Amino acid sequence: MGRLQKLPPYLFAALDAAKRRARESGASVIDLGIGDPDRPTPAELIRVMTEAIADPACHRYPAQRGDADLKRAIAGWLRRRHGVEVDPSTQVLVLIGSKEGLAHLPVTCVQEGDNTLVPDIGYPVYAQATILAGGTPRTFRLRAANGFLPDLDEVAALMDDRTRLLFLNYPNNPTGATADQGFWRRAADLCARRGVTLVNDAAYLEMSLDGLPQPCLLGTADPARERVIELHSLSKMFNMTGWRVAFAVGHPELVEALGRVKDTMDSGVFTAIQRTAAYALGPDFDRLLAGVAEPYAARREKLVPRLAAAGYEVFPSRATFYVWCRIPGNEEAAAFCQRALSEIGVVVTPGTGFGSGGEGWFRLSLTASEVDLEEGARRLAGWT
C-alpha cells in the first residue's frame, strides 16, 4: 500500500461536505464545528497590510525563510512575552501557517522504519505527516482523569532507538487543557535522555481565557542547547487564519533542517504579510491581542452554564476557544454528531475525529457569533 493510501479521510473535509449537503437541503445550520474566528483581523493590521501591498518591493519573491525584520520582531516578542532569548538568524523560521511546519517536520528526520509519538486525542496532521514521510505514528492517550495531559511513563515506554519526534500541543486542541512549567521540564528531560526531539504545537498559546500568558515549552527548555522546537501562529492571535503566517523557534539544527525542507517545498510568505506580522508582534502586541482574545472568555461564560444546566459535562478550561463536552449516555461520538446535524441543524465535531481516545466526547467552537452560539446552545439544551 502506498503512503497516500494509508491516510485516513481528513476530518474537516468531511465536516465541510456534511454541512454543504445539509444547507443544500434547506436546513437552518448553526456551525460550531471548525475553529475559524468569526471576527475580522484588527483594523490597524489591515491598514499596515494595505500600505505594504502598495509598495512594489513587496511584489517580488519574499525572503524564503523569513524577512530579517520579522525574525527580529519574533525574537523581541518572545523576550518580552515569555522571557525567551533566541538568535533570530539561526533559531527562527517563518512558516506558511503552523500546519505547514508541522507537516514538514517529519520530513526532516523520519525514514522508513522510524516512528513518532503522537497524542490520542490530537490534531490529525501529526500522524498523517509521519505516514507521508514513511514513518509510523505511535499513539499515547490523553485522559480526562489526568487533565488531558499524557502520562510520561507511558510515553517513555513507547520510545525506542527509532523514535524521532514527540508531538505535544498545549494549550490543547480539542480539549482546552493546559500544561505548566513542571510538565514541560519533565517532558524535555525525558526527550533529552532518549534522544528524541520534543515538538510543541503552540497555535493556541495566546488564546488565554483569563488574560494571563500560558507557559510554553520554550519558557522552560533552552532552545539553544536542547532539541526542542515550538510552532506559533498568528492565525488565532489576530483572526488571521486566511493570511497563513506562523513561525517555528527552536534548536538551530532543527530550524535549519526545517528550513532546508521549505527551500524545496515553497517560496516563503508574501512580504506584505510578513511586514504586517512584524507590526503585530511589536510594541503594540498586548493592546492588539486584548481586542481579539477577550470575546472568547465572555462567550464561554455564557455558553458553559447553559450546557451544564442541560446535563452536559464540560471539561474546565482556561485556554483556547473550544468547549470539550462529554456526550450524555453511551452514544458513539460520530452518531451523536450526525444526529445533531440532521435533527437540530447544529454542527459539532466528534471527539473521535482526533483519535479513538475522543470517543464519548464532542468539541464545539466559540468562533461563531453570539447569536449563533446562543441558538446552538438552545437547540442542544432542548434536544437530549
C-alpha positions in Angstrom: 0.0 0.0 0.0 1.3 3.5 -0.9 1.7 6.2 1.7 -1.1 8.2 0.3 -3.5 5.3 0.6 -2.6 4.9 4.3 -4.0 8.3 5.1 -7.5 8.3 6.7 -10.1 10.8 5.4 -9.3 14.3 6.7 -11.8 15.2 9.4 -12.6 18.8 8.5 -13.0 18.0 4.8 -15.7 15.5 5.8 -17.4 18.1 8.1 -17.5 20.7 5.3 -19.1 18.2 3.0 -21.8 17.3 5.6 -22.5 21.0 6.2 -22.8 21.7 2.5 -25.3 18.8 2.0 -27.4 20.0 4.9 -27.6 23.6 3.7 -28.4 22.4 0.1 -31.3 20.6 1.6 -32.6 23.8 3.1 -31.7 23.2 6.7 -31.0 26.0 9.1 -27.5 25.1 10.1 -25.6 26.5 13.2 -21.9 25.8 12.6 -20.0 25.3 15.9 -17.6 22.9 14.3 -14.3 24.3 12.9 -12.3 26.8 14.9 -12.2 29.6 12.4 -12.5 33.1 14.0 -15.7 34.9 13.0 -14.3 38.3 13.8 -12.2 40.4 11.4 -8.5 40.9 11.6 -7.9 44.2 13.7 -8.3 47.3 11.5 -4.9 48.5 12.5 -3.3 45.5 10.9 -5.4 45.8 7.8 -4.0 49.4 7.5 -0.5 48.2 7.7 -1.2 45.4 5.2 -2.8 47.9 2.8 0.2 50.2 2.9 2.6 47.2 2.3 0.6 45.9 -0.7 1.0 49.3 -2.3 4.8 49.0 -2.1 6.2 47.5 -5.3 9.1 46.0 -3.2 6.5 43.6 -1.8 5.6 42.2 -5.2 8.8 40.3 -5.7 9.7 36.9 -4.2 9.8 37.2 -0.4 12.6 36.2 1.9 12.1 32.5 1.8 12.9 31.6 5.4 11.6 34.9 6.7 12.3 38.6 6.4 15.0 39.7 8.8 12.7 42.4 10.3 10.0 39.8 11.1 12.5 37.4 12.6 13.8 40.1 14.9 10.3 41.1 15.8 9.6 37.4 16.7 12.7 37.3 18.9 11.7 40.5 20.6 8.2 39.2 21.2 9.5 36.0 22.7 11.7 38.0 25.0 9.0 40.4 26.2 6.1 38.0 26.4 7.8 34.7 27.5 11.3 35.6 28.7 12.9 33.6 26.0 16.2 34.6 24.3 16.8 33.3 20.8 19.0 34.2 17.9 16.7 35.4 15.1 19.1 34.4 12.4 19.5 30.8 13.4 16.6 29.9 15.7 13.6 31.4 13.9 11.9 30.3 10.8 8.8 31.9 9.2 6.1 29.5 8.1 3.1 29.5 5.8 0.9 28.7 8.8 1.9 26.3 11.6 0.2 23.4 9.8 2.8 23.6 7.1 5.6 23.5 9.6 4.1 20.6 11.5 3.6 18.6 8.2 7.2 19.2 7.1 8.8 18.3 10.4 8.8 14.6 9.9 10.4 15.0 6.5 13.5 16.4 8.3 14.2 13.3 10.3 11.9 10.4 9.7 13.0 7.5 7.5 11.3 4.1 6.7 11.1 2.2 9.9 11.3 5.3 12.2 8.4 6.3 14.4 7.0 9.4 16.0 4.8 9.7 19.2 1.5 11.5 18.7 -1.3 12.2 21.2 -4.6 10.4 21.0 -6.6 12.7 21.2 -4.8 15.2 18.9 -4.6 17.2 15.7 -4.6 14.6 12.9 -1.8 16.2 11.0 0.9 14.9 13.4 0.2 11.3 12.5 -0.6 11.9 8.8 2.6 13.8 8.2 4.5 11.0 9.8 2.9 8.5 7.4 3.7 10.7 4.4 7.3 10.8 5.5 7.4 7.0 5.6 7.3 6.6 9.4 4.9 5.0 11.8 2.9 7.1 14.3 2.6 5.6 17.8 -0.2 7.0 19.9 -0.4 7.7 23.6 -3.6 8.5 25.4 -4.7 11.8 26.9 -7.2 11.1 29.7 -9.7 13.3 31.5 -8.6 11.9 34.9 -5.1 13.4 34.2 -6.4 16.7 32.9 -5.8 15.6 29.3 -2.0 15.6 30.0 0.0 12.5 28.9 1.4 10.0 31.4 5.1 10.5 30.7 5.9 7.0 31.9 3.5 5.6 29.2 5.2 7.9 26.7 8.6 6.7 27.7 7.5 3.0 27.3 6.7 3.8 23.6 10.1 5.2 22.8 12.9 3.1 21.2 16.0 3.9 19.3 14.0 4.8 16.2 11.7 7.3 17.8 12.4 10.7 16.2 9.7 13.2 17.4 7.3 13.6 20.3 4.4 15.8 19.3 2.6 17.8 22.1 0.1 20.5 21.8 -0.6 22.8 24.8 -2.8 24.7 25.2 -4.6 21.7 23.7 -6.9 21.3 20.8 -9.5 19.9 21.2 -9.8 19.8 25.0 -8.5 23.2 26.0 -6.2 21.5 28.6 -3.0 23.4 29.6 0.4 22.4 30.7 2.5 24.0 33.5 6.3 24.6 33.6 6.8 21.5 35.7 5.3 19.3 33.0 7.4 21.0 30.3 10.6 20.3 32.3 9.7 16.7 32.8 8.9 16.2 29.1 12.1 17.9 27.9 14.2 15.9 30.3 12.6 12.6 29.1 13.3 13.5 25.5 16.8 14.5 26.3 17.5 11.2 27.9 16.1 9.3 25.0 17.5 11.4 22.1 14.0 12.4 20.9 13.1 15.8 19.6 10.3 17.5 21.5 7.8 19.5 19.5 5.1 21.8 20.9 2.3 22.9 18.6 1.6 26.2 20.4 -1.0 27.6 18.0 -3.4 28.4 20.9 -0.8 29.8 23.3 -2.2 33.3 23.3 -5.9 32.2 23.4 -5.9 32.6 27.2 -9.4 32.9 28.8 -8.1 34.7 31.9 -5.8 37.1 30.1 -2.6 35.7 31.6 0.1 34.2 29.3 0.2 30.4 29.2 3.5 28.7 30.0 5.2 27.5 26.8 7.9 24.9 26.1 10.5 27.5 25.3 9.9 29.2 28.6 11.3 26.1 30.3 13.6 24.3 27.9 16.7 26.0 26.5 16.3 26.0 22.7 20.0 26.8 22.2 21.1 23.5 23.7 18.1 21.2 23.9 16.5 19.5 20.9 13.1 21.3 21.2 11.1 23.2 18.7 7.9 25.2 19.1 5.5 26.4 16.5 3.5 29.6 16.9 0.8 31.0 14.7 -0.8 34.4 14.1 -3.9 32.8 12.8 -5.6 32.6 16.2 -3.8 35.6 17.8 -5.2 38.1 15.4 -8.0 36.4 13.5 -5.7 35.8 10.6 -6.4 32.2 9.6 -6.6 33.1 5.9 -3.4 35.0 5.9 -1.2 31.9 6.5 1.7 33.2 8.6 3.4 31.5 11.6 6.8 30.7 12.8 9.0 27.9 14.3 11.5 28.6 17.0 14.0 26.1 18.5 17.4 24.5 18.4 19.4 25.8 15.5 19.9 22.4 13.9 16.2 21.7 13.9 15.3 25.1 12.5 18.0 24.7 9.8 16.6 21.2 8.8 13.1 22.5 8.6 14.3 25.5 6.5 16.0 23.1 4.1 12.8 21.3 3.5 11.0 24.6 3.0 13.6 25.7 0.5 12.4 22.8 -1.7 8.7 23.0 -0.9 7.8 26.7 -1.1 8.9 30.2 -1.8 8.0 31.9 1.5 5.3 34.2 2.9 4.1 37.2 0.9 6.3 40.1 2.0 3.3 42.4 2.8 2.0 39.7 5.2 5.4 39.4 6.8 5.5 43.2 7.4 2.1 43.1 9.0 3.1 40.2 11.2 6.2 42.1 12.4 4.0 45.1 13.3 1.5 42.8 15.2 4.3 41.2 17.3 5.9 44.6 18.0 5.4 47.1 20.9 1.6 47.2 20.4 1.1 43.5 20.7 -0.7 43.4 24.1 -3.2 46.1 23.0 -3.9 44.4 19.7 -4.3 41.0 21.3 -6.7 42.2 24.0 -9.3 43.1 21.4 -9.1 39.7 19.9 -9.0 37.3 22.8 -11.5 38.9 25.2 -14.7 37.9 23.4 -14.0 34.2 23.7 -13.9 34.3 27.5 -17.3 36.1 27.5 -18.8 33.6 25.1 -17.6 30.7 27.1 -19.0 32.2 30.3 -22.4 32.4 28.7 -22.4 29.0 26.9 -21.0 26.6 29.5 -23.7 27.2 32.2 -26.4 26.6 29.6 -24.8 23.3 28.6 -24.2 22.3 32.2 -27.8 23.0 33.1 -28.9 20.8 30.3 -26.8 17.9 31.7 -23.6 18.1 29.6 -20.4 17.6 31.4 -17.9 20.3 30.2 -14.2 20.0 30.8 -12.9 23.1 32.6 -10.5 25.1 30.5 -8.6 28.3 30.8 -7.4 28.5 27.2 -8.3 28.0 23.5 -11.7 28.9 22.0 -13.1 25.4 22.2 -15.5 23.7 24.6 -14.9 20.0 25.2 -18.1 18.2 26.2 -18.9 14.6 27.3 -21.8 13.0 25.3 -24.7 12.1 27.6 -25.4 8.4 27.8 -23.4 5.8 25.8 -23.9 7.0 22.3 -20.9 7.0 20.0 -19.4 10.3 19.1 -19.9 10.0 15.3 -23.5 9.0 15.7 -24.2 11.8 18.2 -22.8 14.5 15.9 -24.5 13.2 12.8 -27.8 13.3 14.7 -27.1 16.8 15.9 -26.7 18.0 12.4 -29.7 16.0 10.9 -32.2 16.6 13.8 -31.4 20.1 15.1 -29.1 21.5 12.5 -26.1 22.0 14.8 -22.6 21.2 13.6 -20.2 20.0 16.4 -17.1 17.9 16.0 -16.9 14.3 17.1 -14.1 13.6 19.6 -13.1 10.6 17.5 -12.0 12.9 14.8 -9.0 13.5 17.0 -8.4 9.8 17.7 -10.1 6.9 19.4 -9.4 8.4 22.8 -12.0 11.1 21.9 -14.9 8.5 22.0 -17.7 9.8 24.2 -16.8 13.5 23.7 -17.5 16.3 21.2 -16.0 19.7 20.6 -17.7 22.9 19.8 -16.1 26.1 18.9 -16.6 29.6 20.3 -15.7 31.1 16.9 -19.3 31.8 16.0 -21.4 34.9 16.5 -23.1 35.4 19.9 -26.4 34.9 18.1 -25.4 31.6 16.7 -23.8 30.4 20.0 -27.0 31.2 21.8 -29.1 29.5 19.3 -26.8 26.5 19.2 -26.9 26.2 22.9 -30.7 26.5 22.9 -31.0 23.7 20.4 -28.5 21.4 22.2 -30.1 22.0 25.6 -33.6 21.1 24.4 -32.5 18.1 22.4 -31.1 15.4 24.6 
